[in-house]
């Protein structure tokens, strides 16, 4: 990533951030690219910016095509507790797997590249549903625009998590290498980095929230860097070990970690167990591998449970005074607070908040009174009381 971009390029990036329509984003990004000096330090940034420009042009074309009713769309609106994209090479069994998990109407075929557009399904996990998206097959060169590759990688970037489907009847390690290679080319990573930076717009001034540590820089350096990119009001959340270069990458928003599980399909075929053991030896321990047979409906029950844990989700049930809790939970990220729930229910709930009562794992006793900063746990029940 670049360091010390000229002020003209930083000003152009501010226009990219402020752009609202696809057309405005395309024009602003084009101007930004022309203002970035070309040298070794900017190679990765320019590669990303040109790819993003190509994606936006494809998005605009798809929008126009959809407007005049010319065929299905690659964009899938998010639903359920989380959107999860299924990636893999051709004929690894993604279609059959999705149909088994969700009863989605998909075309299952032995012919390669049968799936040409994303197909959604809604598997049930206890009292919530995930949205699974079967993506068309990845292939070498996807990141460079081979076939529908950039669109599939765009789906992956937009998702909350990934399911990489591998075929144990052939070399799963080689399949995994192809998928991870194409993801890494567009800065999507399946292994949690040492440090993470999240920049949230809004507030007054720049507030840096540290739950880790800065390496080789100070909070003042972070604030100065953001201001140089004309970011004056933001909350910067830093976890783990983070450098100033990591902060700069997050400004461009082109580095993305996706919680991932690997589904090793066709465990029922001859030689699959041997291939599965080889796969386990090369996959980092923090990435779960689930051996399944979509054909024989074996092992599928572990997929959603593992995803729930991997995505770090919790369920919170709201209730009114003297009434039973809602049977439909709010789904939040672990570490969420009462304030996060209040915001989800209504934007004025925080302003008029008096106290909340909590029943469940985070409460020291049933009906415990808490404030906005109280951290919630999975299966908590919350009753919010407001000032009159």
Secondary structure as UniProt FT lines:
FT   HELIX           7..18
FT   HELIX           22..35
FT   HELIX           40..42
FT   HELIX           43..67
FT   TURN            68..69
FT   STRAND          83..87
FT   TURN            90..91
FT   HELIX           94..102
FT   TURN            112..113
FT   STRAND          119..121
FT   STRAND          124..125
FT   TURN            126..127
FT   STRAND          128..129
FT   STRAND          131..134
FT   TURN            140..141
FT   HELIX           142..144
FT   TURN            147..148
FT   HELIX           149..158
FT   STRAND          161..167
FT   TURN            168..169
FT   HELIX           172..185
FT   TURN            186..187
FT   STRAND          188..189
FT   STRAND          195..201
FT   STRAND          206..210
FT   STRAND          213..215
FT   HELIX           219..228
FT   TURN            229..230
FT   STRAND          234..243
FT   HELIX           244..252
FT   STRAND          256..257
FT   STRAND          259..265
FT   TURN            267..268
FT   TURN            270..271
FT   HELIX           272..282
FT   TURN            285..286
FT   STRAND          289..291
FT   TURN            294..297
FT   HELIX           301..310
FT   TURN            311..312
FT   STRAND          313..318
FT   TURN            321..322
FT   STRAND          330..333
FT   TURN            334..335
FT   HELIX           338..345
FT   TURN            347..352
FT   STRAND          353..359
FT   TURN            361..362
FT   TURN            366..367
FT   STRAND          368..370
FT   TURN            372..373
FT   TURN            378..379
FT   STRAND          380..386
//
